[in-house]
């Protein structure tokens, strides 16, 4: 039977390769996140989350905007689903607002209106032949839980587990693909380390690692709950989401190659290693322990996992969910002198951008399409997941309707993804483009637009208009091939 399946897979890939088609099991989709599109920030029993607090604090957002209304998808979700259907996508990634389900994050109070909203959204998707791809947590922690310490509180895993169980109970019959936590590295480094994102903590030396440890335990808790209580009923798939750039060595030197490996382990491996292998990456363990000792600590700033915790976290995945946007150049650097403790100094490697790469309006985003093929191969080689879903990939501009740069970016990335599938045998089964709609882009507010559908934020109706990229993506999906 195994041999027969391999033969069928080989025939399918060969046929697709000859015609340069995406394989039959590949699903095109689009992605959004609750705080960025829903609005209705204080309606129907929803509680306050950390982004409500952060955006209502002067000076935190580039254009002084908030997500109070955002794209108003809370009220316009049926229109958004109609757009998805018209585009032809088969997969829609969205996130649940924890505080819409549990106003302060605790299970004693469940907001039925919030549950009804997501049940109605999921049913609307399924009725239109679109598979819901649900993220439990996309950065919008209930404020009450942040007041208890947020992702620095070891009990956050228990709170997250209770929340996950409520969502699984409501949506489990309808959902096959789950993500527990979106980009915990971004939350930990930018939210608890550098203070750029909510909740705005600047704890770069210690907070990043405490946040990482608690995020991994929370993810594992949510995974194990699904595994034991819901998988026997619904047989869905659960994983954590991990962002990655492609990391190029500046030269062909051994030192630069070692620097690439170190950066990868500090950025990607800090979360992926414990889930897809076991424990923290060894280079992270060693470097943080050594620098902590030299800084005068009697312990490592990187908290240890017990063997029981390692066993509990290891293997908590059913596929690999990765967000891919850009590439960076990595160059070896001699050890930095001991000073104020910092996650960045622990890593100790500078990264840069090739000035020839096209730049979008997002200061952190630079285009290098071939890098996607490289990183997909690396993920396959290093972690050997049964399948990979690219759950975010997109381009920021200032809102042009004729967004040719976005089309160029997406076309080149999809071309390299297709090559990774057909030529390298990487099993990428889904792609949810970021983003379906223009939305609230976190600390950049509305100054950056990632949507293939324009949203008129000056209109109370938040009117939607297709950009050129939406029409182009529709043709891609219909042809299941790269088109002009």
DRENKOLTI-399576 format. One line per field, with one value per residue (C-alpha): x, y, z; residue number from 1. Coordinates in steps of 0.1 Angstrom, whole numbers, plus 2048, in hexadecimal, padded with zeros to 3 digits. Layout:
<sites>
c1 = X,...
c2 = Y,...
c3 = Z,...
k = NUM,...
</sites>
This chain:
<sites>
c1 = 800,81C,82E,80D,808,82C,826,806,818,835,81D,80A,829,837,816,815,83A,836,819,828,808,803,7FB,7D7,7DD,7E9,7D0,7D1,7C4,7C5,7CC,7C2,7C3,7A8,7B4,7C0,79E,781,77C,75E,778,75E,73E,729,73C,75F,779,798,7B8,7DC,7D9,7BA,7CF,7EF,7DD,7CB,7EC,7FA,819,818,80B,81C,7FC,7EB,7D0,7BF,7AE,78D,77C,798,789,768,768,754,736,741,74D,733,740,763,75A,749,76A,77D,764,767,78D,78A,79F,79A,7AB,7A5,7BB,7AD,7B2,79B,79B,7A0,78F,771,76C,777,775,792,7A1,794,77C,763,753,74C,73E,725,722,747,744,726,73A,755,73C,729,749,755,733,733,755,74B,72B,740,759,775,788,78C,7B1,7AF,7C9,7C1,7D9,7E5,7F4,7D5,7D7,7BB,7C7,7BE,7D6,7F1,7EB,7F3,814,809,821,83A,822,828,802,7FB,7FC,7DF,7CB,7D2,7C9,7A7,7A1,7AC,793,776,77F,785,763,751,764,773,758,760,786,7A1,7BF,7C9,7E6,7EA,800,80A,82E,837,85A,84B,837,854,86F,85A,83F,853,876,878,856,84C,82C,813,816,835,84D,872,881,899,8B1,899,875,87B,885,86A,850,85E,85D,839,82E,83B,82A,809,80C,813,7F5,7DE,7EC,7E9,7C5,7BB,7CF,7BD,79B,793,7A9,797,777,782,7A5,7B0,7D4,7E5,806,818,820,844,851,872,887,89F,8C2,8DF,903,915,932,93B,950,94B,945,929,919,91B,90C,8EE,8E8,8EA,8D1,8B9,8BA,8B4,897,887,896,88E,86A,86C,887,873,854,863,881,889,892,8A1,8BC,8DE,8EF,8D4,8D8,8FE,900,8E6,8F5,918,90E,8F8,915,92B,910,910,8F1,8F1,8DA,8D4,8BB,8AE,898,89D,882,87E,87F,85A,854,86B,856,836,840,853,83D,821,81C,809,817,82E,81E,837,835,84D,853,878,89D,8BA,8E0,8F3,917,92D,937,950,941,932,93F,92A,912,8EC,8DD,8CB,8BC,8CC,8EF,8E9,8E4,901,8FD,8F4,8DD,8D9,8C6,8D3,8CC,8C3,8A4,883,877,853,845,84A,86C,873,867,87E,878,88E,877,891,897,875,880,89F,88D,872,88E,89F,87F,878,89C,89F,87C,86E,84A,830,823,82A,810,81C,804,810,822,81B,826,81F,81A,806,7E6,7E9,7CC,7E3,7FC,814,831,81B,813,838,840,825,82C,851,84A,830,847,862,849,83E,862,867,849,84F,875,87F,862,859,836,826,801,7F3,7FA,7E5,7EF,7F3,7DC,7B9,7B1,7C3,7C3,7D2,7F7,800,819,818,7F2,7E3,803,80B,7F2,7F6,7D4,7CC,7AA,7AA,796,78B,793,785,763,74C,742,766,75F,773,783,798,7BC,7CD,7DD,7BB,7B2,7D4,7D2,7B0,7BF,7DC,7C3,7AD,7CB,7DD,7FC,811,802,80A
c2 = 800,818,811,816,838,842,839,84E,86B,869,868,886,89A,891,89B,8BC,8C3,8BC,8D5,8EC,8E8,8E9,8C6,8BC,8BC,8E0,8F9,91E,935,957,962,97C,981,98A,9AB,9B7,9B3,9AE,9CF,9CF,9D2,9D7,9C8,9AA,9A2,9A2,9AA,9C0,9B1,9BE,9CD,9E1,9EF,9F4,A06,A1D,A28,A47,A43,A1D,A1B,A2D,A3E,A40,A28,A0B,9EA,9F6,9F3,9E6,9D5,9D0,9AB,9A3,9B2,9AB,987,97B,994,988,964,96D,97D,95D,948,95F,95D,937,931,910,91A,938,93E,954,957,957,975,965,983,980,95C,962,987,986,966,950,933,93D,955,94A,963,951,96D,969,944,949,961,948,92B,940,949,925,919,935,929,905,90D,91E,901,913,901,914,915,922,933,933,950,96C,985,992,986,990,9AD,99C,980,999,9AA,988,987,97D,966,96A,959,933,92D,93C,918,90E,92C,926,901,90B,923,90A,8F0,909,911,8EC,8E4,8FF,8FB,8D8,8C8,8E1,8E6,8D0,8E7,8F9,910,915,934,94B,956,953,95F,981,983,97B,990,9AE,9AD,9A3,9AB,9CB,9DA,9E1,9CD,9C7,9C4,9DB,9CB,9D1,9B2,9A7,995,97F,984,975,953,952,95B,940,925,92D,930,90D,8FF,910,902,8DF,8E2,8EB,8D0,8B5,8BF,8BB,89B,88A,89A,8A4,892,871,883,89A,88F,8B3,8BF,8D6,8E8,908,924,92E,94A,948,95C,94C,951,956,955,975,960,93C,93B,921,93C,94C,929,924,946,93D,91E,932,94C,932,920,940,94B,92C,910,922,916,8FB,8E6,8DF,8D6,8C3,8B5,8B8,8D5,8F6,8F6,8ED,90D,922,90E,912,937,944,930,93D,961,95F,952,96E,987,97C,966,947,937,938,952,936,922,8FC,8E3,8C5,8A3,8A0,8C2,8B9,899,8AD,8C7,8B0,8A3,8BC,8C2,8B3,8C9,8E8,90A,924,94A,954,978,97F,977,985,983,975,97D,96E,986,982,97F,99E,9AB,9A4,9C1,9C3,9A1,99D,982,994,993,96F,968,97F,97F,99E,99A,9B1,9B5,9B5,9D8,9CA,9B8,9C9,9DB,9DE,9F9,9E0,9E9,9C5,9B6,9B2,99B,97E,964,948,948,938,918,917,91A,901,8E8,8F0,8EB,8CA,8BE,8CA,8C1,8A8,8B2,89E,8BE,8E3,8FF,922,935,958,967,98A,9AD,9CF,9EF,A0F,A03,A05,9F5,9EC,9DA,9CC,9C9,9B3,99D,99B,991,977,969,964,954,93D,933,929,917,903,8FA,8EE,8D8,8CA,8CA,8C5,8AF,8C6,8BE,8E1,8DB,8FE,923,93E,960,97D,98E,98B,9AF,9CF,9D0,9DE,9D6,9D6,9F2,9FF,A05,A0B,A19,9F7,9E3,9BE,9B6,9AA,9BA,9DF,9EB,A10,A19,A3C,A2E,A23,A06,9FA,9F4,9D8,9DB,9C1,9CB,9BE,9A4,995,990,981,969,95E,954,942,92E,926,91B,90A,917,936,94F,973
c3 = 800,809,7E8,7D5,7E6,7DE,7B9,7B8,7C8,7B0,792,7A0,7A5,783,772,784,77D,758,757,772,786,7AB,7B7,7BD,7E3,7E3,7F1,7E9,804,815,839,852,878,890,89E,87C,86A,882,893,8AB,8C7,8E3,8D4,8DE,8FE,8F1,90B,909,8FB,8FB,8D9,8E3,900,8EB,8CE,8E6,8F5,8E4,8CF,8CB,8A7,88A,87E,8A0,893,8A4,89B,8AA,889,872,853,866,85E,87E,86B,848,84A,831,817,81E,819,7F9,7ED,7F7,7E3,7C5,7C6,7C7,7E6,7F8,819,830,84D,869,88E,8AC,8C3,8E6,8F7,8E0,8ED,911,919,933,927,943,93E,958,940,91C,903,8EE,8D5,8CE,8C9,8B2,89D,895,891,878,866,864,857,83D,831,82F,81D,803,800,812,82D,84E,85A,87E,893,8B8,8C1,8AB,8C4,8D5,8F9,910,925,946,93E,935,957,966,953,931,91F,93B,953,955,95A,938,92A,940,936,911,915,923,907,8ED,8FA,8F7,8D3,8CA,8D9,8C4,8A3,8A5,88F,873,874,867,869,88A,893,8B9,8BA,89D,89D,8C2,8B9,8AE,8CE,8E4,8D2,8C7,8E2,901,8F6,8E2,8EA,8C6,8C7,8E3,900,8FB,914,911,921,905,91C,930,925,902,90F,92A,910,8F9,914,91E,8F9,8F2,911,907,8E4,8F1,909,8ED,8D7,8F1,8F9,8D5,8D2,8EF,8EF,8CB,8B2,8B7,8AE,891,887,881,87F,898,898,8A3,889,884,86E,85B,844,82C,83A,822,82D,822,815,80F,82F,849,863,850,84B,870,876,860,874,895,889,87D,89E,8B2,89C,88F,8A4,8C5,8BF,8A5,8B6,8D5,8C0,8A3,8B5,8DA,8F1,8E8,8CC,8DC,8CF,8E0,900,900,8F6,90E,92A,923,91F,93E,953,946,94E,972,973,988,96E,949,93D,926,93E,93D,933,949,938,93D,92D,910,90A,90D,8F3,8DB,8BE,8C3,89E,881,866,863,860,855,84D,831,825,81F,820,834,831,84E,857,873,88E,8AA,8CD,8DA,8FB,91A,921,927,922,901,8EB,8CD,8DD,8E6,8C1,8BA,894,87F,862,844,823,800,7F3,7D0,7DE,7D8,7F7,801,819,836,844,84E,82D,80F,7F2,7E8,7D9,7D4,7F9,7FE,7EC,801,822,819,811,832,846,834,83B,85F,86D,853,857,845,835,834,832,829,83F,837,81A,80C,802,812,7FE,804,7F6,7D0,7BE,7A0,7B7,79E,7B7,7CC,7AE,7A5,7C9,7CB,7A9,7B1,7D3,7C5,7A9,7C2,7D8,7B9,7B2,7D5,7D2,7AF,7AD,7D1,7DD,7FA,805,806,808,80E,809,81A,80B,823,821,814,81F,827,84C,86C,869,88E,898,874,876,854,845,835,820,81B,80C,7E9,7F0,7F8,816,817,83B,836,82F,84B,835,831,80C,7FB,7D9,7C6,7BF,7A0,7B5,7BF,79A,794,7B2,7A6,784,796,7AA,78C,777,794,783,782,76A,75F
k = 1,2,3,4,5,6,7,8,9,10,11,12,13,14,15,16,17,18,19,20,21,22,23,24,25,26,27,28,29,30,31,32,33,34,35,36,37,38,39,40,41,42,43,44,45,46,47,48,49,50,51,52,53,54,55,56,57,58,59,60,61,62,63,64,65,66,67,68,69,70,71,72,73,74,75,76,77,78,79,80,81,82,83,84,85,86,87,88,89,90,91,92,93,94,95,96,97,98,99,100,101,102,103,104,105,106,107,108,109,110,111,112,113,114,115,116,117,118,119,120,121,122,123,124,125,126,127,128,129,130,131,132,133,134,135,136,137,138,139,140,141,142,143,144,145,146,147,148,149,150,151,152,153,154,155,156,157,158,159,160,161,162,163,164,165,166,167,168,169,170,171,172,173,174,175,176,177,178,179,180,181,182,183,184,185,186,187,188,189,190,191,192,193,194,195,196,197,198,199,200,201,202,203,204,205,206,207,208,209,210,211,212,213,214,215,216,217,218,219,220,221,222,223,224,225,226,227,228,229,230,231,232,233,234,235,236,237,238,239,240,241,242,243,244,245,246,247,248,249,250,251,252,253,254,255,256,257,258,259,260,261,262,263,264,265,266,267,268,269,270,271,272,273,274,275,276,277,278,279,280,281,282,283,284,285,286,287,288,289,290,291,292,293,294,295,296,297,298,299,300,301,302,303,304,305,306,307,308,309,310,311,312,313,314,315,316,317,318,319,320,321,322,323,324,325,326,327,328,329,330,331,332,333,334,335,336,337,338,339,340,341,342,343,344,345,346,347,348,349,350,351,352,353,354,355,356,357,358,359,360,361,362,363,364,365,366,367,368,369,370,371,372,373,374,375,376,377,378,379,380,381,382,383,384,385,386,387,388,389,390,391,392,393,394,395,396,397,398,399,400,401,402,403,404,405,406,407,408,409,410,411,412,413,414,415,416,417,418,419,420,421,422,423,424,425,426,427,428,429,430,431,432,433,434,435,436,437,438,439,440,441,442,443,444,445,446,447,448,449,450,451,452,453,454,455,456,457,458,459,460,461,462,463,464,465,466,467,468,469,470,471,472,473,474,475,476,477,478,479,480,481,482,483,484
</sites>
